[in-house]
């Protein structure tokens, strides 16, 4: 299968899913999210023993398509949220370990895709954050639930309330990145790590992943359901319209 906005490539038992919209800093639109879902299903069906998620060019995933989101109604916002959640959930439930190779920007929805992976390796130049608050919305693809589990309550609240962007060193210190490497060593290090994961006994690794995920499954499912409703409810509000218009027009937002 081939897609316009993503690439699925193989190196032995390791599949690499690359978001390939470098001119848009790999921002996620409907077509890209749908392609990611298809690619993840294909990788799982073809027996990937490890999966790498990364972005083409100088950005991991800079966020979601704000021009598309700007005019959504609450009902359409719910559909958009559900689509993003479906990809993040597919990453979290993928039957083999997943590694986010975070090169460059990982904001908003891009941060949420990294959060849904099992492991995260950051390039030294990486910047990561949940920046939705400045658009008049909240994270809608899982960050309100997954981020506190990684970095703790205080750091998660600061990142979400203030839209703080963390550099790679800070992200590693806070537990968001497992390790940080020089930019020109990211691909090699992630390939090495993915190869190590793929070499482990597949059924045991799958059981370990399912057991770890089970620890969060009940409360996480309830929290994710609440997040979906809250995210959708903000579409059509003055602050959502103004925040996204200000972003597109490159000006300060005038929130209520």
C-alpha positions as CSV (number, residue, x, y, z in Angstrom):
1,X,0.0,0.0,0.0
2,X,1.1,3.5,-0.7
3,X,-0.1,6.8,0.6
4,X,0.6,10.4,-0.3
5,X,1.3,11.8,3.2
6,X,3.0,8.8,4.9
7,X,5.6,6.2,4.1
8,X,5.9,2.7,5.6
9,X,9.3,1.2,5.2
10,X,10.9,-2.0,6.5
11,X,14.3,-3.0,7.7
12,X,13.9,-6.7,8.6
13,X,11.2,-6.9,11.3
14,X,11.3,-3.2,12.0
15,X,8.7,-1.0,10.4
16,X,9.2,2.8,10.1
17,X,6.2,5.0,9.7
18,X,7.2,8.4,8.4
19,X,4.8,11.4,8.2
20,X,5.9,12.9,4.9
21,X,4.5,16.4,4.6
22,X,7.8,18.4,5.2
23,X,6.4,21.5,3.5
24,X,3.8,21.7,6.2
25,X,6.2,20.6,9.0
26,X,4.3,17.3,8.9
27,X,1.1,18.8,10.3
28,X,-1.7,16.3,10.6
29,X,-4.8,16.6,8.4
30,X,-7.6,14.2,7.8
31,X,-5.9,12.4,4.9
32,X,-2.7,12.0,6.9
33,X,-4.5,10.6,10.0
34,X,-6.5,8.2,7.9
35,X,-3.3,7.1,6.1
36,X,-1.5,6.6,9.5
37,X,-4.3,4.3,10.6
38,X,-4.1,2.2,7.5
39,X,-0.3,2.1,7.7
40,X,-0.4,1.0,11.4
41,X,-2.8,-1.7,10.5
42,X,-0.6,-2.9,7.6
43,X,2.5,-3.0,9.8
44,X,0.7,-5.0,12.5
45,X,-0.8,-7.4,10.0
46,X,2.6,-7.9,8.4
47,X,4.1,-8.9,11.7
48,X,6.3,-5.9,12.7
49,X,8.3,-6.7,15.8
50,X,9.0,-3.0,16.4
51,X,7.7,0.2,14.9
52,X,9.3,3.6,14.6
53,X,7.3,6.8,14.2
54,X,9.1,9.9,12.8
55,X,8.7,12.8,10.5
56,X,10.3,13.7,7.2
57,X,12.6,16.7,7.0
58,X,13.3,18.9,10.0
59,X,10.1,18.3,12.0
60,X,8.6,15.3,13.8
61,X,4.9,16.4,13.7
62,X,4.4,20.2,14.2
63,X,0.8,19.7,15.2
64,X,-2.6,19.4,13.6
65,X,-4.1,21.3,10.6
66,X,-5.3,24.5,12.3
67,X,-6.9,26.0,9.1
68,X,-9.0,22.9,9.0
69,X,-9.9,23.1,12.7
70,X,-10.7,26.8,12.7
71,X,-14.4,26.5,11.4
72,X,-15.4,23.2,13.0
73,X,-18.6,22.9,14.9
74,X,-18.7,21.0,18.2
75,X,-20.1,17.9,16.3
76,X,-17.3,18.2,13.7
77,X,-14.8,18.8,16.5
78,X,-15.9,15.5,18.0
79,X,-15.3,13.7,14.8
80,X,-11.9,15.3,14.4
81,X,-11.1,14.3,18.0
82,X,-12.2,10.8,17.4
83,X,-10.0,10.5,14.3
84,X,-6.9,11.7,16.2
85,X,-7.7,9.4,19.1
86,X,-8.0,6.4,16.8
87,X,-4.4,6.9,15.6
88,X,-3.0,7.5,19.1
89,X,-5.0,4.5,20.4
90,X,-3.6,2.4,17.5
91,X,-0.1,3.4,18.5
92,X,-0.7,2.6,22.1
93,X,-2.3,-0.8,21.3
94,X,0.2,-1.7,18.6
95,X,1.1,-5.4,19.1
96,X,4.9,-4.6,19.2
97,X,6.9,-1.8,20.9
98,X,6.7,1.6,19.3
99,X,9.5,4.2,19.3
100,X,9.0,7.9,18.6
101,X,12.1,9.4,16.9
102,X,11.4,13.1,17.7
103,X,13.3,15.3,15.3
104,X,12.5,19.0,15.5
105,X,9.0,20.2,16.4
106,X,6.5,18.0,18.2
107,X,3.7,20.3,19.2
108,X,0.0,19.7,19.9
109,X,-1.2,16.6,18.1
110,X,2.5,15.8,17.3
111,X,3.3,15.6,21.0
112,X,0.2,13.5,21.6
113,X,1.4,11.0,18.9
114,X,4.8,10.8,20.7
115,X,3.0,10.3,24.0
116,X,1.1,7.3,22.6
117,X,4.4,5.5,21.7
118,X,6.1,3.2,24.2
119,X,9.5,4.9,24.0
120,X,10.7,8.4,22.9
121,X,14.1,9.3,21.7
122,X,14.7,13.0,21.1
123,X,17.2,14.8,18.9
124,X,19.1,17.6,20.6
125,X,17.2,20.2,18.6
126,X,13.8,18.8,19.4
127,X,11.1,20.9,21.0
128,X,8.0,19.3,22.4
129,X,4.8,20.6,24.0
130,X,1.1,20.7,24.2
131,X,0.4,24.2,22.8
132,X,-3.4,23.9,22.2
133,X,-4.3,26.4,25.0
134,X,-3.2,29.3,22.8
135,X,-5.7,28.2,20.2
136,X,-8.5,28.4,22.6
137,X,-8.8,24.6,23.0
138,X,-7.3,21.8,25.0
139,X,-5.3,18.7,23.9
140,X,-7.9,16.4,22.2
141,X,-5.9,13.3,21.3
142,X,-5.0,11.9,24.7
143,X,-2.5,14.3,26.3
144,X,-4.6,15.2,29.3
145,X,-4.5,11.6,30.4
146,X,-1.1,10.3,29.0
147,X,1.1,13.3,29.8
148,X,0.6,13.3,33.6
149,X,1.5,9.6,33.7
150,X,4.9,10.4,32.2
151,X,5.9,13.7,33.7
152,X,3.8,14.0,36.8
153,X,0.9,16.2,37.6
154,X,2.7,19.6,38.2
155,X,4.7,19.5,34.9
156,X,1.7,18.3,32.9
157,X,-0.4,21.1,34.2
158,X,2.2,23.7,33.4
159,X,2.6,22.3,29.9
160,X,-1.1,22.2,29.2
161,X,-2.2,25.4,31.1
162,X,0.7,27.5,29.8
163,X,1.5,25.8,26.5
164,X,5.1,25.4,27.6
165,X,7.5,24.0,25.1
166,X,10.3,21.8,26.4
167,X,13.7,21.6,24.8
168,X,15.2,18.1,24.5
169,X,17.3,18.3,27.7
170,X,14.3,19.4,29.8
171,X,12.1,16.8,28.2
172,X,14.6,14.1,29.2
173,X,14.9,15.4,32.7
174,X,11.1,15.5,33.1
175,X,10.8,11.9,31.8
176,X,9.2,12.8,28.5
177,X,12.2,11.6,26.5
178,X,14.0,8.4,27.5
179,X,17.2,9.7,25.9
180,X,18.5,12.5,23.8
181,X,21.1,12.2,21.1
182,X,22.8,14.6,18.6
183,X,20.7,15.3,15.6
184,X,22.9,13.5,13.2
185,X,22.8,10.3,15.4
186,X,19.1,10.1,15.9
187,X,18.3,7.7,13.0
188,X,21.2,5.4,13.8
189,X,20.3,5.3,17.5
190,X,16.6,4.7,17.0
191,X,17.5,1.9,14.4
192,X,19.7,0.3,17.0
193,X,17.1,0.5,19.7
194,X,14.3,-0.8,17.4
195,X,16.6,-3.6,16.3
196,X,17.1,-4.6,20.0
197,X,13.4,-4.6,20.6
198,X,12.7,-6.6,17.5
199,X,15.2,-9.2,18.6
200,X,13.4,-9.9,21.9
201,X,10.9,-12.8,22.1
202,X,7.8,-11.3,20.4
203,X,5.1,-13.0,22.5
204,X,6.8,-12.1,25.8
205,X,7.3,-8.4,24.7
206,X,3.6,-8.3,23.6
207,X,2.5,-9.7,27.0
208,X,4.7,-7.2,28.8
209,X,3.3,-4.3,26.8
210,X,-0.3,-5.5,27.4
211,X,0.3,-5.9,31.1
212,X,1.8,-2.4,31.4
213,X,-1.1,-0.9,29.5
214,X,-3.6,-2.8,31.6
215,X,-2.4,-0.9,34.6
216,X,-3.9,2.3,33.1
217,X,-6.7,0.9,31.1
218,X,-9.7,1.5,33.3
219,X,-9.1,5.0,34.5
220,X,-7.4,6.0,31.2
221,X,-10.4,4.9,29.2
222,X,-12.7,7.1,31.3
223,X,-10.4,10.0,31.2
224,X,-10.0,9.8,27.4
225,X,-13.8,9.7,27.0
226,X,-14.1,12.9,29.1
227,X,-11.3,14.6,27.1
228,X,-13.1,13.8,23.8
229,X,-16.3,15.5,25.1
230,X,-14.4,18.5,26.5
231,X,-12.3,19.0,23.4
232,X,-15.4,18.9,21.1
233,X,-17.3,21.4,23.3
234,X,-14.8,24.2,22.7
235,X,-15.3,24.3,18.9
236,X,-17.5,27.2,17.9
237,X,-16.5,29.2,21.0
238,X,-15.1,32.8,20.6
239,X,-11.7,31.8,22.0
240,X,-11.3,28.8,19.7
241,X,-12.2,30.9,16.6
242,X,-10.0,33.8,17.7
243,X,-7.1,31.6,18.8
244,X,-6.9,29.8,15.5
245,X,-7.5,33.0,13.4
246,X,-4.7,34.7,15.3
247,X,-2.3,31.8,14.7
248,X,-3.1,31.7,11.0
249,X,-2.8,35.5,10.7
250,X,0.4,35.6,12.8
251,X,-0.8,38.0,15.5
252,X,-1.6,38.0,19.2
253,X,-5.0,36.5,20.1
254,X,-7.7,38.6,21.8
255,X,-9.3,36.1,24.1
256,X,-12.5,36.7,26.1
